[in-house]
Every structure is written in C-alpha cells, then in structure tokens.
Amino acid sequence: MFQLQPRAAQLLLEILPSTSIGRSRLVERQALAQFLDRMHGAEDPSFELEQVRQKRPESSRRRIRTLVQRDVEVATLDTLPANLKLSQGRIEATFHTVEELAATMLALAQVMEGEPVELARLIEVRAFAPEDVEADAGVQRMFQSLRQEEAARR
C-alpha cells in the first residue's frame, strides 16, 4: 500500500505501537492514522520520523488469545446451496466447476462449525428404528430362501 520494501515496512512497524501474532504484527488503525497525519503535516518528514523513533512506543501488554477472521457470513442449514443434498448417511454435491464444488464444500464446513448438532441430526445414520427392523426381517427371509434353494440344488 505504501510501496515499501519488506525491511522498510518492518522498521516502520517497530516504531509504531503494535501487537505480535505469530510472525505478523498488527497496528491499531488509530495509531497508524495519527502517525500518517503527523508525517503528512510535517515540514521535514525525516526529522519528524526521527522524533517518533526516539520516542519509542511502549510495548503493548495486551495479548491476542485468538484471532478469528470472519469476512463472510456463516452458512446455516437454511442457507446451504441448492446443489448440496443431505440425507442420513449421504451427502451429495452436484457441480459444473471446481470453484462451484469448493464453494459448496466451504458452505458445508461452515455449517459443521456453526450448527454441528443440527447437522449431525440430519445426516448421521440413526440407530435401529422400527422400519429398519422390518427391513432387516425381510433381508433375513431373503437369505433364508437363498439357503433353502442352495440346499435343494445339492
């Protein structure tokens, strides 16, 4: 933004009050605005910069515990894209481009983060329900019939 080389930007951040996050540094918007106004209004910016350097800001004792960036609205079950179909034990996504697939998967991930319990109720396979027992009995009858036919062939 200021067309500075990385080292010059690092030196500038050292003279401004900032907070470290990993290998990055954050400067408060107001502190940067005041510094820029001061440099813009100075008759001799080099002298003014030297004055700021000598003053040295105190280190911020505030520590940012968690940095959460949210620049998009979080998806909910109601806002999932139409190309994503959810049912018990099944997730189906239809798409034409990789970008469309990525957007769909991002929306699903956001729902997993924001509404995990509701999503689990919708897509997790339930324990045996009465209709499952009936279906299981039908399958058992089919296997019994196959065993009888196999025994008759011998």
C-alpha positions as CSV (number, residue, x, y, z in Angstrom):
1,M,0.0,0.0,0.0
2,F,2.8,2.4,0.8
3,Q,5.2,0.9,-1.7
4,L,7.7,-0.1,0.9
5,Q,10.2,-2.9,0.8
6,P,9.7,-5.6,3.4
7,R,12.6,-4.4,5.6
8,A,11.4,-0.8,5.5
9,A,7.9,-1.9,6.4
10,Q,9.3,-3.9,9.3
11,L,11.3,-0.9,10.6
12,L,8.2,1.3,10.4
13,L,6.2,-1.3,12.4
14,E,8.9,-1.2,15.1
15,I,8.3,2.4,15.8
16,L,4.5,2.1,15.9
17,P,2.6,0.6,18.8
18,S,1.8,-2.9,17.6
19,T,0.9,-6.4,18.8
20,S,2.6,-9.6,17.6
21,I,0.6,-12.5,16.3
22,G,2.9,-15.3,15.3
23,R,5.3,-13.8,12.8
24,S,2.9,-10.9,11.9
25,R,2.3,-7.6,13.6
26,L,-0.9,-5.7,14.0
27,V,-1.0,-1.9,14.3
28,E,-4.1,-0.2,15.6
29,R,-5.9,1.7,13.0
30,Q,-6.0,4.9,15.1
31,A,-2.2,4.7,15.8
32,L,-1.4,4.3,12.1
33,A,-3.8,7.2,11.2
34,Q,-2.2,9.5,13.7
35,F,1.3,8.6,12.5
36,L,0.4,9.2,8.9
37,D,-1.3,12.5,9.7
38,R,1.8,13.6,11.6
39,M,4.1,12.7,8.7
40,H,1.8,14.4,6.2
41,G,1.6,17.6,8.2
42,A,5.4,17.8,9.0
43,E,7.5,20.3,7.1
44,D,10.5,17.9,7.4
45,P,9.2,14.3,7.4
46,S,12.7,12.9,8.0
47,F,13.2,15.0,11.2
48,E,9.6,14.1,12.3
49,L,10.3,10.4,11.7
50,E,13.5,10.6,13.8
51,Q,11.5,12.3,16.6
52,V,9.0,9.4,16.5
53,R,11.8,6.8,16.6
54,Q,13.4,8.4,19.7
55,K,10.1,8.5,21.5
56,R,9.7,4.7,21.0
57,P,6.2,3.4,21.9
58,E,5.8,1.2,24.9
59,S,5.1,-2.4,24.0
60,S,1.5,-3.5,24.2
61,R,0.9,-5.9,27.1
62,R,-2.3,-7.0,25.6
63,R,-2.1,-10.4,24.1
64,I,-4.5,-11.5,21.5
65,R,-5.5,-15.0,22.6
66,T,-7.4,-16.0,19.4
67,L,-7.6,-14.2,16.1
68,V,-10.8,-15.1,14.4
69,Q,-11.3,-13.7,10.9
70,R,-14.8,-13.6,9.6
71,D,-15.3,-11.7,6.4
72,V,-18.2,-13.8,5.1
73,E,-21.5,-14.6,6.7
74,V,-21.5,-18.0,8.3
75,A,-23.7,-20.6,6.4
76,T,-26.6,-22.3,8.2
77,L,-28.6,-25.3,7.2
78,D,-31.2,-22.9,5.8
79,T,-28.6,-21.2,3.6
80,L,-26.9,-24.3,2.1
81,P,-26.5,-24.1,-1.7
82,A,-29.2,-25.9,-3.7
83,N,-26.6,-28.2,-5.3
84,L,-26.0,-29.9,-1.9
85,K,-28.4,-32.6,-0.8
86,L,-28.1,-34.0,2.7
87,S,-29.8,-37.2,4.0
88,Q,-29.0,-39.8,6.6
89,G,-25.6,-41.3,5.8
90,R,-25.3,-39.4,2.5
91,I,-24.0,-36.0,1.2
92,E,-24.5,-35.3,-2.5
93,A,-23.0,-32.3,-4.3
94,T,-23.6,-31.6,-7.9
95,F,-21.3,-29.1,-9.7
96,H,-20.0,-27.9,-13.0
97,T,-16.7,-26.3,-12.0
98,V,-14.2,-26.9,-9.3
99,E,-14.9,-23.4,-8.0
100,E,-18.6,-24.3,-7.5
101,L,-17.6,-27.5,-5.7
102,A,-15.2,-25.5,-3.4
103,A,-17.9,-23.0,-2.6
104,T,-20.3,-25.9,-1.7
105,M,-17.8,-27.6,0.5
106,L,-16.9,-24.3,2.2
107,A,-20.6,-23.8,3.0
108,L,-20.9,-27.3,4.4
109,A,-17.8,-26.8,6.5
110,Q,-19.2,-23.6,7.9
111,V,-22.4,-25.4,8.8
112,M,-20.4,-28.1,10.5
113,E,-18.7,-25.3,12.5
114,G,-21.8,-23.3,13.3
115,E,-24.5,-25.9,13.7
116,P,-22.8,-29.2,14.4
117,V,-25.6,-30.7,16.4
118,E,-28.4,-29.9,13.9
119,L,-26.2,-31.1,11.0
120,A,-25.5,-34.4,12.9
121,R,-29.2,-35.0,13.5
122,L,-29.8,-34.5,9.8
123,I,-27.0,-36.7,8.3
124,E,-25.9,-39.2,10.9
125,V,-27.3,-42.7,10.5
126,R,-29.7,-43.5,13.2
127,A,-29.7,-46.5,15.5
128,F,-32.2,-49.1,14.5
129,A,-35.7,-47.7,14.1
130,P,-38.9,-49.9,13.8
131,E,-38.8,-49.6,10.0
132,D,-35.2,-50.8,10.0
133,V,-36.1,-53.9,12.0
134,E,-38.9,-54.7,9.4
135,A,-36.4,-54.2,6.5
136,D,-33.9,-56.4,8.4
137,A,-36.5,-59.1,8.8
138,G,-37.2,-59.0,5.0
139,V,-33.5,-59.4,4.3
140,Q,-33.3,-62.3,6.7
141,R,-36.2,-64.0,4.9
142,M,-34.5,-63.5,1.6
143,F,-31.2,-65.1,2.9
144,Q,-33.2,-68.0,4.3
145,S,-34.9,-68.5,1.0
146,L,-31.5,-68.5,-0.8
147,R,-30.1,-71.0,1.6
148,Q,-33.1,-73.3,1.0
149,E,-32.7,-73.0,-2.8
150,E,-28.9,-73.7,-2.4
151,A,-29.6,-76.8,-0.3
152,A,-32.2,-78.0,-2.8
153,R,-29.6,-77.9,-5.6
154,R,-27.2,-80.2,-3.8
